[in-house]
């Protein structure tokens, strides 16, 4: 199976790049710099020309390896510096340097994987339980030895810090986060956030500040966590926003949580078709009980999604959450579901 080469080049260079891609065994994907985030993150290699470098410099794509600058004539020093900021490590003048470009692309085809994983969780409808499952999955991953960054991107929700009982712990919230050049240092971020324990750090909103969360902050933090080697779990709102669409394109797995009802099944279908078409991998979690006797497998078949977890409610959990004691038993229904979700993320990222 050939690897993907993302080409962000003008028409005059496209044929030259296509020949080099074919010679190096790549499947060529032509993109637009303003709307290439998903392909930028997942392609084995990226070829950019000077105009694409200028456009990418104005976006929030993270620095990555495997970026190659191509041009028909030697680019100015400023273009080369901007390309290096994106991760470019080599350049080629085409068509004269086609042989060099083919060799470089061939060397880049060695297997690689992301340093950290990404999971987004959202509800198909109100009260489905996505936030609780997000928190439980983060705790399960921490118990398994992962460094976890749990991002609460639903700024109109109650807050993951309340669910986890850490609302009074010191640390940065979204409104305190400042971005310099659109980048966040993963190690510094971990040290500055409230923590559940040594492995799980949480970023949520202040309740005394109504400032909304911006997509560039969420995506930069997501990239920083993955670059640091963390598993990043994002609790998303059920909304058609730049935050939701950007995160959906950036993670390994998007998990949709629904109840075991006819209405929940219909809602899951609507949300998937409206918001989740750009997900690299999409799966379903079903929370019981089912008033009409629907089985989780039937719901998964109806919405045409892979079923990752189905679980019954824990009657003792609401009281524990209300008291700020969110102990989630590993052998309980929610604990087992969280472990299944964590296992699905590991499979998606090649762990």
N, C-alpha and C positions, 0 to 999 in steps of 0.2 A: 504494500500500500504506500503510495507516494505521500510525502509531507506537503504541507500547505506553505506556499510563498505568497505573502501579501505584497502586491505591487501598488504603490502610491506614486504613480508617474504620469506625466503627460503623454498624449497620443504619439508624439515623435519618438519616445523611448519605449513604447509598449511592445513593439515587435521584437526589439533587441532583447528586452527582459524576458519575453515569452520564450525565445529560443534558448536563452541561458537556463531558464527554469526547466524546460523540457530536457535539456542535456544533463542537468543535475538531478533529475528524477523528482521534480516537484509538481504538485498541482497548483496552478496559478489562480489566485483570486485577486481581481482588480477592485480596489476600493477608493473611497473618497476620504481625504484627511479629516474632514469635519464630522464624519460618521463612521469611524472605523474601529471604535474602542474594542468591541468583542473580537474582531479578527486580529487587532493589534496584540491583544493579550494571549491569543491562542495559536497564532501562526508560528511555525518553526523559524521562519526568517522573514524580514521585511526589507523591501527595496524602496528607497525614497529618492525623489529628485529635489532640486533646490526649492521649487515652489511648494512642494509638500512639506519640506522642513519648516518653511515660514508659516504654513497653516497649522502644522502640528504644535508649533511653539505656542500658539494661542489657545490650545486645548488642554485638557487635564489628563492626557495619557501619561502613564508612568514611564520612567526610563526602563529599558529592557535590553537584553542581549540580542545578537543576531540582526542588528540593523545595518544596512549597507547603503551608502550614498552613491547614486549614479548621476551622470551628467554628460552632456555632449562636449563641454569645454570645462577647463579647470574652474571650480566655483570660488567665489571670494572667501576670504578668511572668515568673515562673519557667518557665512552659511555653514562652513565646516565646524565652527565652534558650536553653533546651534544644533547641528546634527550629532555632535559628540554628547551634548546635553541629553539627547534622546536615547543615547546608547550606541551610536554608530562607531564601529571600530575599523572600518575599511571603506575604500571608495574605488570606483571604476569609471573610466571615461569610455563611453560606448560610441561606436562599435569596436574601437581599437582594443579595449581590454576585456573582450568577451571571454577569452580563455581564463583570465584571472578571476572573473566573476563566477564562472562555472566551478572552478576549483574551490573558491571560498564557500560557495553555496553547498557544495558536496561535503565539505568539512563540517558544516553546521548541522548536517542531518544526523549527527550522533543523538541517541535518545536523551531526552531531558524531561524534567518535570518541575512543576512549580514548587518553590520552597515551602509554601504554606497553602492550606486549602481554604475554600470559601463556601459557605452555606447561607442561603437566604430562606427565611420562613415567613409565610404570610397566610392569613385566614381567608377562606373563601367567602365568609360571611361573619357578621358580628357574633362574638361569643364562641367561636370555634376553638379557641385555646392556643393560638399560634405563639403568643408571648410566653406562656407557661412552658410550652414544648421547646421554644428557643432556649430558655433558661435551663431547662432540664438537660437538653443536649449539650450545652456548654459545660455543665457540671459533669456529665458523663464523659465528655472528652478530656476534661481535666483529670478525672479519676483514672483515665487510661494513660495518663502521662503527657498529654498534649499541653503546650502553652496556648491559651485560648484568649481571643479578644472578642468580647460580646458587645455588639453595637446595637443600641436602641435607636432605630431610625424612625420610629413612630412618635413624633413629637406631640401628638394629640392624645396619646395613650396614657395610662396610669403610671408607667415607668417600670423598667426592669429592676431598678434598684429597690423599689417597694416589694416586688415579687421575691427578690433575693434577700430582703431584710438588711440592705446596706445603705439605705438612703441617708444616714447620718455620717457615713464615712467620708473623710476628706479626700479631695482629688478633683481633677478637671472634669467639667461637663462640656457639652457641645459648644455652649456659648463662650467658653473660656479658650477654645481652641483657635489659635492663629496660624495661618498658613503663609509660609515664606516661599514664594516661587511655586506654590501648589504642592509642596512636599512635606511629609511628616516623617520624623525619625522614629522607627519602630521601637527601639530600645528605650528612648526617652519617653515615648508615649506610655509604655507599660509601667514605667516607674512613677508616672504622674497620675494614673487613674485609680479610682476606688477599686478594691479587689475583694473577691469573695474569699480567696485563699491564695496560696503562692502561685497558682497556675491560671486562675481565671480573673481577667481584668474587664471592667465594665465601663462603657461610655454611654451616658444618657443625658437628658436635658435637665436644666434647672426649672423648678416649678415657679420661681419668681421672675422668670424672664420669658416673654412670649415670642422672642425672636425665632423664626423658623430655621430648621436645619437646611443647609444648602447642599446641593449635589456635589459640588467640588470638594467640600469638606468630607463628606461621607466617602467618596471615591478615593480621595487621597489617603484617608485613614485606613480604608480597606486595603489599598495597595501597600501601605506601610506595614500593616500587620502581616500580610502574606509574604512580603519581602523579608520580614523578620523571622519567618518560619512558623508563624502562628496559624492555628485554625481560626478563621474569622467567621463568627456566626452573626447574621444580621436579622433583626426582627423588623420586618417591613410593614408599613401601613397598606391597607387595601385602597390604593389610590393611583390614578394615572398621573404620575409626577416624574420629573427628571431624576429624582432620587431613586424611585422604584425601577425605572427603566435602566438607569446606569448600573445599579447593583445586579439586576437580573442578568445583564450581559456580562458581568464581571466574575461571577461565582461558578463553582463547579457543579453545584446542585441547587435547584429551587424546589422547596418543599411547600406544597399547598395543603393546608389543614382544613378539614370539613367535618361536620357532624354526619351521622349515619341516617340522614333523612332525604326525602325526595327534594325538598327545597335546597338542602345543602349540596346535593348532587347537581342541581341546576345552577346554583351559584358558582360551584367549582368550574363548570364548563364555561360560564360567562367570563370569569376572571382569567382563566387560562387563555381564552381566545382574545381577550382584550389587552392583557398585560404581559403575558408570559411567552409570546411567540419567539422571542430571541434568547430564551434560556438554552444553555448548552445541554442541560439534563433536567428533566422535570419529573417529580414524583409526588405521591399522594400519601397523606396520613389521615386516617379516619378515626374519629373519637365517638364512641358509643355513649349510651345505648341507642338502639334503633327502635323507635316507637312502632314502626310498621314491619319489623323483622327483616329489614334490608341487611345484607351481608356486605362487609367491606370489599370483598372481591367483586361483588356485583356493581358496587359504586365505581370501583376502579375501571371495570370494563365499560361502564356507561360513559365515563368521562375520558376514556382511552388514555389512562395514565398508569404508570408502574406503581403498585402498592408497596410502600416501604414499611408502614406500621399501622396496626389497628389496635385500639386499646379502650378499655372501659374506664369510666371516671373513678377516682379514688374518693370515697365519701368523706375522708378525713382531711383531704388536701385543702379545701377552701378555708377551713378554720385555721390551719397552720399558716397559710399565706396571709390571712387577715392579721395574725399575731406576729408576722415577721419571722416565722420559723419554718422556712420552706424545705424541711428535710424531705428529700425524695428518695425513697427506698429503692435500691438497685433492683430488687426482686418484685417491686410493686408494678402496677400497670403502666404508669407514666415512666418509671425508671427503665423498664424493658423497652418501651417505645423509643425513649431517648437513645438507648444503646443501639437500637436498630437503625435509627436515623444517622447516628455517628458512623456506624459501619457502612452505610450507603455513601456517605461523603468520602470515606477512605477508599471505597471501590472506585468512585468517580475520578479521584485524583491519582489513582495508580498505587495507593499505599498497600 
